[in-house]
Amino acid sequence: MYNWILNMEQLDGNIEPFKQILSEDFVLNFSTAAQISSIEQLETWLNGTPLGLKQSSHFPENFSIKTL
């Protein structure tokens, strides 16, 4: 979780750190977009969002992990 937040706080368009965290069949629900379920969608979102996120704070909420 802390690695995720660190990567979100340092958004620079680099998708590689997120590939290490996410499983192949991930689904992300952000309040600013529809569901994101592919690396390509995440990359598009990350490259369009950094300026807005640099001005916000992030706190984990409704966090869950499913053990496979």
N, CA, C and O atoms as a Maestro MAE file, in Angstrom:
{
 s_m_m2io_version
 :::
 2.0.0
}

f_m_ct {
 s_m_title
 :::
 protein
 m_atom[272] {
  # First column is atom index #
  i_m_mmod_type
  r_m_x_coord
  r_m_y_coord
  r_m_z_coord
  i_m_residue_number
  s_m_chain_name
  s_m_pdb_residue_name
  s_m_pdb_atom_name
  i_m_atomic_number
  :::
  1 25 0.831 -1.185 0.000 1 A "MET " " N  " 7
  2 3 0.000 0.000 0.000 1 A "MET " " CA " 6
  3 2 0.878 1.252 0.000 1 A "MET " " C  " 6
  4 15 0.622 2.195 -0.748 1 A "MET " " O  " 8
  5 25 1.914 1.255 0.842 2 A "TYR " " N  " 7
  6 3 2.780 2.433 0.901 2 A "TYR " " CA " 6
  7 2 3.537 2.639 -0.406 2 A "TYR " " C  " 6
  8 15 3.784 3.774 -0.815 2 A "TYR " " O  " 8
  9 25 3.901 1.545 -1.055 3 A "ASN " " N  " 7
  10 3 4.565 1.635 -2.350 3 A "ASN " " CA " 6
  11 2 3.623 2.271 -3.376 3 A "ASN " " C  " 6
  12 15 4.052 3.093 -4.185 3 A "ASN " " O  " 8
  13 25 2.350 1.895 -3.344 4 A "TRP " " N  " 7
  14 3 1.356 2.468 -4.245 4 A "TRP " " CA " 6
  15 2 1.258 3.974 -4.022 4 A "TRP " " C  " 6
  16 15 1.314 4.756 -4.971 4 A "TRP " " O  " 8
  17 25 1.113 4.367 -2.776 5 A "ILE " " N  " 7
  18 3 0.974 5.796 -2.464 5 A "ILE " " CA " 6
  19 2 2.230 6.559 -2.873 5 A "ILE " " C  " 6
  20 15 2.135 7.656 -3.423 5 A "ILE " " O  " 8
  21 25 3.398 5.991 -2.610 6 A "LEU " " N  " 7
  22 3 4.649 6.628 -3.025 6 A "LEU " " CA " 6
  23 2 4.666 6.854 -4.530 6 A "LEU " " C  " 6
  24 15 5.012 7.941 -4.994 6 A "LEU " " O  " 8
  25 25 4.295 5.834 -5.291 7 A "ASN " " N  " 7
  26 3 4.276 5.979 -6.748 7 A "ASN " " CA " 6
  27 2 3.251 7.004 -7.207 7 A "ASN " " C  " 6
  28 15 3.497 7.737 -8.165 7 A "ASN " " O  " 8
  29 25 2.110 7.066 -6.539 8 A "MET " " N  " 7
  30 3 1.083 8.056 -6.903 8 A "MET " " CA " 6
  31 2 1.562 9.476 -6.598 8 A "MET " " C  " 6
  32 15 1.267 10.409 -7.345 8 A "MET " " O  " 8
  33 25 2.291 9.633 -5.516 9 A "GLU " " N  " 7
  34 3 2.784 10.956 -5.133 9 A "GLU " " CA " 6
  35 2 3.911 11.436 -6.045 9 A "GLU " " C  " 6
  36 15 4.173 12.637 -6.121 9 A "GLU " " O  " 8
  37 25 4.581 10.510 -6.738 10 A "GLN " " N  " 7
  38 3 5.717 10.868 -7.589 10 A "GLN " " CA " 6
  39 2 5.386 10.667 -9.060 10 A "GLN " " C  " 6
  40 15 6.273 10.320 -9.839 10 A "GLN " " O  " 8
  41 25 4.159 10.870 -9.457 11 A "LEU " " N  " 7
  42 3 3.769 10.626 -10.850 11 A "LEU " " CA " 6
  43 2 4.639 11.398 -11.824 11 A "LEU " " C  " 6
  44 15 4.780 12.617 -11.729 11 A "LEU " " O  " 8
  45 25 5.217 10.665 -12.759 12 A "ASP " " N  " 7
  46 3 6.052 11.293 -13.776 12 A "ASP " " CA " 6
  47 2 5.825 10.665 -15.149 12 A "ASP " " C  " 6
  48 15 6.612 10.881 -16.070 12 A "ASP " " O  " 8
  49 25 4.747 9.886 -15.287 13 A "GLY " " N  " 7
  50 3 4.456 9.226 -16.553 13 A "GLY " " CA " 6
  51 2 5.092 7.858 -16.675 13 A "GLY " " C  " 6
  52 15 4.817 7.143 -17.639 13 A "GLY " " O  " 8
  53 25 5.940 7.466 -15.725 14 A "ASN " " N  " 7
  54 3 6.612 6.172 -15.762 14 A "ASN " " CA " 6
  55 2 5.676 5.099 -15.212 14 A "ASN " " C  " 6
  56 15 5.336 5.116 -14.029 14 A "ASN " " O  " 8
  57 25 5.267 4.182 -16.052 15 A "ILE " " N  " 7
  58 3 4.302 3.149 -15.693 15 A "ILE " " CA " 6
  59 2 4.965 1.918 -15.061 15 A "ILE " " C  " 6
  60 15 4.276 1.091 -14.463 15 A "ILE " " O  " 8
  61 25 6.264 1.787 -15.182 16 A "GLU " " N  " 7
  62 3 6.970 0.578 -14.738 16 A "GLU " " CA " 6
  63 2 6.737 0.220 -13.260 16 A "GLU " " C  " 6
  64 15 6.490 -0.950 -12.966 16 A "GLU " " O  " 8
  65 25 6.804 1.171 -12.324 17 A "PRO " " N  " 7
  66 3 6.578 0.784 -10.926 17 A "PRO " " CA " 6
  67 2 5.188 0.177 -10.700 17 A "PRO " " C  " 6
  68 15 5.025 -0.689 -9.841 17 A "PRO " " O  " 8
  69 25 4.200 0.621 -11.456 18 A "PHE " " N  " 7
  70 3 2.842 0.098 -11.305 18 A "PHE " " CA " 6
  71 2 2.723 -1.316 -11.867 18 A "PHE " " C  " 6
  72 15 1.937 -2.116 -11.359 18 A "PHE " " O  " 8
  73 25 3.487 -1.631 -12.900 19 A "LYS " " N  " 7
  74 3 3.477 -2.985 -13.456 19 A "LYS " " CA " 6
  75 2 3.970 -3.997 -12.426 19 A "LYS " " C  " 6
  76 15 3.532 -5.148 -12.428 19 A "LYS " " O  " 8
  77 25 4.861 -3.583 -11.562 20 A "GLN " " N  " 7
  78 3 5.397 -4.473 -10.532 20 A "GLN " " CA " 6
  79 2 4.387 -4.728 -9.418 20 A "GLN " " C  " 6
  80 15 4.462 -5.752 -8.738 20 A "GLN " " O  " 8
  81 25 3.453 -3.815 -9.227 21 A "ILE " " N  " 7
  82 3 2.492 -3.915 -8.132 21 A "ILE " " CA " 6
  83 2 1.209 -4.632 -8.555 21 A "ILE " " C  " 6
  84 15 0.657 -5.422 -7.789 21 A "ILE " " O  " 8
  85 25 0.738 -4.359 -9.766 22 A "LEU " " N  " 7
  86 3 -0.583 -4.827 -10.196 22 A "LEU " " CA " 6
  87 2 -0.553 -6.228 -10.790 22 A "LEU " " C  " 6
  88 15 0.412 -6.610 -11.452 22 A "LEU " " O  " 8
  89 25 -1.602 -6.980 -10.553 23 A "SER " " N  " 7
  90 3 -1.741 -8.299 -11.174 23 A "SER " " CA " 6
  91 2 -2.216 -8.119 -12.617 23 A "SER " " C  " 6
  92 15 -2.547 -7.007 -13.025 23 A "SER " " O  " 8
  93 25 -2.249 -9.194 -13.378 24 A "GLU " " N  " 7
  94 3 -2.645 -9.100 -14.786 24 A "GLU " " CA " 6
  95 2 -4.112 -8.728 -14.951 24 A "GLU " " C  " 6
  96 15 -4.476 -8.095 -15.942 24 A "GLU " " O  " 8
  97 25 -4.949 -9.104 -14.013 25 A "ASP " " N  " 7
  98 3 -6.389 -8.848 -14.140 25 A "ASP " " CA " 6
  99 2 -6.886 -7.836 -13.102 25 A "ASP " " C  " 6
  100 15 -7.924 -8.039 -12.471 25 A "ASP " " O  " 8
  101 25 -6.133 -6.746 -12.935 26 A "PHE " " N  " 7
  102 3 -6.497 -5.730 -11.951 26 A "PHE " " CA " 6
  103 2 -7.676 -4.881 -12.426 26 A "PHE " " C  " 6
  104 15 -7.954 -4.795 -13.623 26 A "PHE " " O  " 8
  105 25 -8.357 -4.262 -11.475 27 A "VAL " " N  " 7
  106 3 -9.397 -3.269 -11.753 27 A "VAL " " CA " 6
  107 2 -9.206 -2.156 -10.736 27 A "VAL " " C  " 6
  108 15 -9.177 -2.407 -9.532 27 A "VAL " " O  " 8
  109 25 -9.076 -0.930 -11.217 28 A "LEU " " N  " 7
  110 3 -8.934 0.240 -10.359 28 A "LEU " " CA " 6
  111 2 -10.162 1.116 -10.514 28 A "LEU " " C  " 6
  112 15 -10.645 1.336 -11.625 28 A "LEU " " O  " 8
  113 25 -10.662 1.611 -9.398 29 A "ASN " " N  " 7
  114 3 -11.805 2.517 -9.394 29 A "ASN " " CA " 6
  115 2 -11.363 3.846 -8.806 29 A "ASN " " C  " 6
  116 15 -11.301 4.002 -7.586 29 A "ASN " " O  " 8
  117 25 -11.058 4.794 -9.665 30 A "PHE " " N  " 7
  118 3 -10.699 6.135 -9.227 30 A "PHE " " CA " 6
  119 2 -11.927 7.028 -9.318 30 A "PHE " " C  " 6
  120 15 -12.798 6.802 -10.158 30 A "PHE " " O  " 8
  121 25 -12.000 8.020 -8.478 31 A "SER " " N  " 7
  122 3 -13.156 8.917 -8.492 31 A "SER " " CA " 6
  123 2 -13.170 9.818 -9.720 31 A "SER " " C  " 6
  124 15 -14.200 10.413 -10.037 31 A "SER " " O  " 8
  125 25 -12.040 9.929 -10.417 32 A "THR " " N  " 7
  126 3 -11.945 10.830 -11.559 32 A "THR " " CA " 6
  127 2 -12.139 10.135 -12.901 32 A "THR " " C  " 6
  128 15 -12.119 10.798 -13.938 32 A "THR " " O  " 8
  129 25 -12.327 8.814 -12.908 33 A "ALA " " N  " 7
  130 3 -12.408 8.095 -14.178 33 A "ALA " " CA " 6
  131 2 -13.254 6.846 -14.029 33 A "ALA " " C  " 6
  132 15 -13.553 6.409 -12.918 33 A "ALA " " O  " 8
  133 25 -13.634 6.278 -15.162 34 A "ALA " " N  " 7
  134 3 -14.298 4.987 -15.148 34 A "ALA " " CA " 6
  135 2 -13.287 3.934 -14.692 34 A "ALA " " C  " 6
  136 15 -12.117 4.251 -14.477 34 A "ALA " " O  " 8
  137 25 -13.721 2.714 -14.546 35 A "GLN " " N  " 7
  138 3 -12.802 1.655 -14.139 35 A "GLN " " CA " 6
  139 2 -11.616 1.562 -15.079 35 A "GLN " " C  " 6
  140 15 -11.751 1.713 -16.293 35 A "GLN " " O  " 8
  141 25 -10.462 1.314 -14.504 36 A "ILE " " N  " 7
  142 3 -9.234 1.114 -15.272 36 A "ILE " " CA " 6
  143 2 -8.837 -0.336 -15.087 36 A "ILE " " C  " 6
  144 15 -8.653 -0.796 -13.960 36 A "ILE " " O  " 8
  145 25 -8.704 -1.065 -16.201 37 A "SER " " N  " 7
  146 3 -8.426 -2.499 -16.095 37 A "SER " " CA " 6
  147 2 -7.322 -2.973 -17.036 37 A "SER " " C  " 6
  148 15 -7.188 -4.169 -17.295 37 A "SER " " O  " 8
  149 25 -6.537 -2.033 -17.542 38 A "SER " " N  " 7
  150 3 -5.399 -2.419 -18.375 38 A "SER " " CA " 6
  151 2 -4.258 -1.440 -18.129 38 A "SER " " C  " 6
  152 15 -4.471 -0.303 -17.710 38 A "SER " " O  " 8
  153 25 -3.045 -1.906 -18.397 39 A "ILE " " N  " 7
  154 3 -1.869 -1.047 -18.247 39 A "ILE " " CA " 6
  155 2 -1.972 0.150 -19.186 39 A "ILE " " C  " 6
  156 15 -1.560 1.252 -18.826 39 A "ILE " " O  " 8
  157 25 -2.512 -0.051 -20.376 40 A "GLU " " N  " 7
  158 3 -2.649 1.049 -21.339 40 A "GLU " " CA " 6
  159 2 -3.594 2.118 -20.808 40 A "GLU " " C  " 6
  160 15 -3.307 3.308 -20.935 40 A "GLU " " O  " 8
  161 25 -4.726 1.712 -20.210 41 A "GLN " " N  " 7
  162 3 -5.661 2.680 -19.632 41 A "GLN " " CA " 6
  163 2 -5.012 3.419 -18.465 41 A "GLN " " C  " 6
  164 15 -5.179 4.629 -18.316 41 A "GLN " " O  " 8
  165 25 -4.271 2.678 -17.638 42 A "LEU " " N  " 7
  166 3 -3.602 3.304 -16.505 42 A "LEU " " CA " 6
  167 2 -2.564 4.306 -16.987 42 A "LEU " " C  " 6
  168 15 -2.441 5.392 -16.419 42 A "LEU " " O  " 8
  169 25 -1.824 3.959 -18.017 43 A "GLU " " N  " 7
  170 3 -0.812 4.866 -18.555 43 A "GLU " " CA " 6
  171 2 -1.454 6.145 -19.083 43 A "GLU " " C  " 6
  172 15 -0.930 7.237 -18.865 43 A "GLU " " O  " 8
  173 25 -2.578 6.017 -19.771 44 A "THR " " N  " 7
  174 3 -3.300 7.201 -20.262 44 A "THR " " CA " 6
  175 2 -3.750 8.069 -19.094 44 A "THR " " C  " 6
  176 15 -3.606 9.291 -19.132 44 A "THR " " O  " 8
  177 25 -4.292 7.441 -18.062 45 A "TRP " " N  " 7
  178 3 -4.757 8.179 -16.889 45 A "TRP " " CA " 6
  179 2 -3.588 8.858 -16.191 45 A "TRP " " C  " 6
  180 15 -3.675 10.033 -15.835 45 A "TRP " " O  " 8
  181 25 -2.490 8.124 -15.993 46 A "LEU " " N  " 7
  182 3 -1.329 8.687 -15.304 46 A "LEU " " CA " 6
  183 2 -0.722 9.860 -16.054 46 A "LEU " " C  " 6
  184 15 -0.249 10.815 -15.439 46 A "LEU " " O  " 8
  185 25 -0.735 9.793 -17.370 47 A "ASN " " N  " 7
  186 3 -0.154 10.879 -18.158 47 A "ASN " " CA " 6
  187 2 -1.080 12.081 -18.276 47 A "ASN " " C  " 6
  188 15 -0.663 13.134 -18.759 47 A "ASN " " O  " 8
  189 25 -2.323 11.942 -17.846 48 A "GLY " " N  " 7
  190 3 -3.250 13.062 -17.894 48 A "GLY " " CA " 6
  191 2 -3.557 13.642 -16.538 48 A "GLY " " C  " 6
  192 15 -4.242 14.662 -16.454 48 A "GLY " " O  " 8
  193 25 -3.079 13.033 -15.473 49 A "THR " " N  " 7
  194 3 -3.490 13.389 -14.126 49 A "THR " " CA " 6
  195 2 -2.413 13.987 -13.229 49 A "THR " " C  " 6
  196 15 -2.776 14.613 -12.233 49 A "THR " " O  " 8
  197 25 -1.130 13.845 -13.497 50 A "PRO " " N  " 7
  198 3 -0.093 14.241 -12.533 50 A "PRO " " CA " 6
  199 2 -0.212 15.635 -11.946 50 A "PRO " " C  " 6
  200 15 -0.010 15.795 -10.742 50 A "PRO " " O  " 8
  201 25 -0.525 16.636 -12.725 51 A "LEU " " N  " 7
  202 3 -0.570 17.990 -12.173 51 A "LEU " " CA " 6
  203 2 -1.644 18.134 -11.117 51 A "LEU " " C  " 6
  204 15 -1.427 18.777 -10.090 51 A "LEU " " O  " 8
  205 25 -2.794 17.545 -11.358 52 A "GLY " " N  " 7
  206 3 -3.869 17.617 -10.374 52 A "GLY " " CA " 6
  207 2 -3.545 16.854 -9.107 52 A "GLY " " C  " 6
  208 15 -3.902 17.295 -8.015 52 A "GLY " " O  " 8
  209 25 -2.878 15.722 -9.226 53 A "LEU " " N  " 7
  210 3 -2.552 14.920 -8.052 53 A "LEU " " CA " 6
  211 2 -1.443 15.539 -7.224 53 A "LEU " " C  " 6
  212 15 -1.388 15.325 -6.013 53 A "LEU " " O  " 8
  213 25 -0.570 16.292 -7.841 54 A "LYS " " N  " 7
  214 3 0.506 16.926 -7.077 54 A "LYS " " CA " 6
  215 2 -0.049 17.946 -6.088 54 A "LYS " " C  " 6
  216 15 0.619 18.311 -5.121 54 A "LYS " " O  " 8
  217 25 -1.269 18.399 -6.334 55 A "GLN " " N  " 7
  218 3 -1.877 19.394 -5.458 55 A "GLN " " CA " 6
  219 2 -2.829 18.763 -4.460 55 A "GLN " " C  " 6
  220 15 -3.518 19.485 -3.739 55 A "GLN " " O  " 8
  221 25 -2.890 17.444 -4.392 56 A "SER " " N  " 7
  222 3 -3.811 16.774 -3.485 56 A "SER " " CA " 6
  223 2 -3.048 15.877 -2.522 56 A "SER " " C  " 6
  224 15 -1.833 15.709 -2.630 56 A "SER " " O  " 8
  225 25 -3.776 15.316 -1.596 57 A "SER " " N  " 7
  226 3 -3.200 14.368 -0.645 57 A "SER " " CA " 6
  227 2 -3.883 13.023 -0.830 57 A "SER " " C  " 6
  228 15 -5.008 12.954 -1.325 57 A "SER " " O  " 8
  229 25 -3.205 11.962 -0.434 58 A "HIS " " N  " 7
  230 3 -3.752 10.628 -0.622 58 A "HIS " " CA " 6
  231 2 -3.763 9.874 0.700 58 A "HIS " " C  " 6
  232 15 -2.768 9.834 1.424 58 A "HIS " " O  " 8
  233 25 -4.897 9.288 0.990 59 A "PHE " " N  " 7
  234 3 -5.060 8.497 2.190 59 A "PHE " " CA " 6
  235 2 -5.789 7.217 1.812 59 A "PHE " " C  " 6
  236 15 -6.796 7.277 1.107 59 A "PHE " " O  " 8
  237 25 -5.307 6.052 2.264 60 A "PRO " " N  " 7
  238 3 -5.983 4.804 1.927 60 A "PRO " " CA " 6
  239 2 -7.369 4.753 2.546 60 A "PRO " " C  " 6
  240 15 -7.560 5.129 3.703 60 A "PRO " " O  " 8
  241 25 -8.330 4.286 1.764 61 A "GLU " " N  " 7
  242 3 -9.699 4.159 2.230 61 A "GLU " " CA " 6
  243 2 -10.348 3.002 1.475 61 A "GLU " " C  " 6
  244 15 -10.160 2.864 0.266 61 A "GLU " " O  " 8
  245 25 -11.083 2.203 2.160 62 A "ASN " " N  " 7
  246 3 -11.749 1.040 1.549 62 A "ASN " " CA " 6
  247 2 -10.742 0.162 0.813 62 A "ASN " " C  " 6
  248 15 -11.009 -0.310 -0.292 62 A "ASN " " O  " 8
  249 25 -9.615 -0.046 1.418 63 A "PHE " " N  " 7
  250 3 -8.533 -0.817 0.828 63 A "PHE " " CA " 6
  251 2 -8.762 -2.298 1.097 63 A "PHE " " C  " 6
  252 15 -9.045 -2.687 2.230 63 A "PHE " " O  " 8
  253 25 -8.642 -3.121 0.067 64 A "SER " " N  " 7
  254 3 -8.790 -4.560 0.271 64 A "SER " " CA " 6
  255 2 -7.814 -5.315 -0.616 64 A "SER " " C  " 6
  256 15 -7.417 -4.840 -1.680 64 A "SER " " O  " 8
  257 25 -7.443 -6.480 -0.162 65 A "ILE " " N  " 7
  258 3 -6.528 -7.349 -0.908 65 A "ILE " " CA " 6
  259 2 -7.174 -8.717 -1.014 65 A "ILE " " C  " 6
  260 15 -7.708 -9.244 -0.038 65 A "ILE " " O  " 8
  261 25 -7.119 -9.280 -2.196 66 A "LYS " " N  " 7
  262 3 -7.632 -10.623 -2.407 66 A "LYS " " CA " 6
  263 2 -6.445 -11.549 -2.640 66 A "LYS " " C  " 6
  264 15 -5.703 -11.388 -3.610 66 A "LYS " " O  " 8
  265 25 -6.271 -12.504 -1.758 67 A "THR " " N  " 7
  266 3 -5.183 -13.470 -1.886 67 A "THR " " CA " 6
  267 2 -5.553 -14.481 -2.960 67 A "THR " " C  " 6
  268 15 -6.627 -15.081 -2.915 67 A "THR " " O  " 8
  269 25 -4.662 -14.667 -3.922 68 A "LEU " " N  " 7
  270 3 -4.937 -15.609 -4.997 68 A "LEU " " CA " 6
  271 2 -4.345 -16.968 -4.704 68 A "LEU " " C  " 6
  272 15 -4.483 -17.888 -5.511 68 A "LEU " " O  " 8
  :::
 }
 m_bond[271] {
  # First column is bond index #
  i_m_from
  i_m_to
  i_m_order
  :::
  1 1 2 1
  2 2 3 1
  3 3 4 2
  4 3 5 1
  5 5 6 1
  6 6 7 1
  7 7 8 2
  8 7 9 1
  9 9 10 1
  10 10 11 1
  11 11 12 2
  12 11 13 1
  13 13 14 1
  14 14 15 1
  15 15 16 2
  16 15 17 1
  17 17 18 1
  18 18 19 1
  19 19 20 2
  20 19 21 1
  21 21 22 1
  22 22 23 1
  23 23 24 2
  24 23 25 1
  25 25 26 1
  26 26 27 1
  27 27 28 2
  28 27 29 1
  29 29 30 1
  30 30 31 1
  31 31 32 2
  32 31 33 1
  33 33 34 1
  34 34 35 1
  35 35 36 2
  36 35 37 1
  37 37 38 1
  38 38 39 1
  39 39 40 2
  40 39 41 1
  41 41 42 1
  42 42 43 1
  43 43 44 2
  44 43 45 1
  45 45 46 1
  46 46 47 1
  47 47 48 2
  48 47 49 1
  49 49 50 1
  50 50 51 1
  51 51 52 2
  52 51 53 1
  53 53 54 1
  54 54 55 1
  55 55 56 2
  56 55 57 1
  57 57 58 1
  58 58 59 1
  59 59 60 2
  60 59 61 1
  61 61 62 1
  62 62 63 1
  63 63 64 2
  64 63 65 1
  65 65 66 1
  66 66 67 1
  67 67 68 2
  68 67 69 1
  69 69 70 1
  70 70 71 1
  71 71 72 2
  72 71 73 1
  73 73 74 1
  74 74 75 1
  75 75 76 2
  76 75 77 1
  77 77 78 1
  78 78 79 1
  79 79 80 2
  80 79 81 1
  81 81 82 1
  82 82 83 1
  83 83 84 2
  84 83 85 1
  85 85 86 1
  86 86 87 1
  87 87 88 2
  88 87 89 1
  89 89 90 1
  90 90 91 1
  91 91 92 2
  92 91 93 1
  93 93 94 1
  94 94 95 1
  95 95 96 2
  96 95 97 1
  97 97 98 1
  98 98 99 1
  99 99 100 2
  100 99 101 1
  101 101 102 1
  102 102 103 1
  103 103 104 2
  104 103 105 1
  105 105 106 1
  106 106 107 1
  107 107 108 2
  108 107 109 1
  109 109 110 1
  110 110 111 1
  111 111 112 2
  112 111 113 1
  113 113 114 1
  114 114 115 1
  115 115 116 2
  116 115 117 1
  117 117 118 1
  118 118 119 1
  119 119 120 2
  120 119 121 1
  121 121 122 1
  122 122 123 1
  123 123 124 2
  124 123 125 1
  125 125 126 1
  126 126 127 1
  127 127 128 2
  128 127 129 1
  129 129 130 1
  130 130 131 1
  131 131 132 2
  132 131 133 1
  133 133 134 1
  134 134 135 1
  135 135 136 2
  136 135 137 1
  137 137 138 1
  138 138 139 1
  139 139 140 2
  140 139 141 1
  141 141 142 1
  142 142 143 1
  143 143 144 2
  144 143 145 1
  145 145 146 1
  146 146 147 1
  147 147 148 2
  148 147 149 1
  149 149 150 1
  150 150 151 1
  151 151 152 2
  152 151 153 1
  153 153 154 1
  154 154 155 1
  155 155 156 2
  156 155 157 1
  157 157 158 1
  158 158 159 1
  159 159 160 2
  160 159 161 1
  161 161 162 1
  162 162 163 1
  163 163 164 2
  164 163 165 1
  165 165 166 1
  166 166 167 1
  167 167 168 2
  168 167 169 1
  169 169 170 1
  170 170 171 1
  171 171 172 2
  172 171 173 1
  173 173 174 1
  174 174 175 1
  175 175 176 2
  176 175 177 1
  177 177 178 1
  178 178 179 1
  179 179 180 2
  180 179 181 1
  181 181 182 1
  182 182 183 1
  183 183 184 2
  184 183 185 1
  185 185 186 1
  186 186 187 1
  187 187 188 2
  188 187 189 1
  189 189 190 1
  190 190 191 1
  191 191 192 2
  192 191 193 1
  193 193 194 1
  194 194 195 1
  195 195 196 2
  196 195 197 1
  197 197 198 1
  198 198 199 1
  199 199 200 2
  200 199 201 1
  201 201 202 1
  202 202 203 1
  203 203 204 2
  204 203 205 1
  205 205 206 1
  206 206 207 1
  207 207 208 2
  208 207 209 1
  209 209 210 1
  210 210 211 1
  211 211 212 2
  212 211 213 1
  213 213 214 1
  214 214 215 1
  215 215 216 2
  216 215 217 1
  217 217 218 1
  218 218 219 1
  219 219 220 2
  220 219 221 1
  221 221 222 1
  222 222 223 1
  223 223 224 2
  224 223 225 1
  225 225 226 1
  226 226 227 1
  227 227 228 2
  228 227 229 1
  229 229 230 1
  230 230 231 1
  231 231 232 2
  232 231 233 1
  233 233 234 1
  234 234 235 1
  235 235 236 2
  236 235 237 1
  237 237 238 1
  238 238 239 1
  239 239 240 2
  240 239 241 1
  241 241 242 1
  242 242 243 1
  243 243 244 2
  244 243 245 1
  245 245 246 1
  246 246 247 1
  247 247 248 2
  248 247 249 1
  249 249 250 1
  250 250 251 1
  251 251 252 2
  252 251 253 1
  253 253 254 1
  254 254 255 1
  255 255 256 2
  256 255 257 1
  257 257 258 1
  258 258 259 1
  259 259 260 2
  260 259 261 1
  261 261 262 1
  262 262 263 1
  263 263 264 2
  264 263 265 1
  265 265 266 1
  266 266 267 1
  267 267 268 2
  268 267 269 1
  269 269 270 1
  270 270 271 1
  271 271 272 2
  :::
 }
}
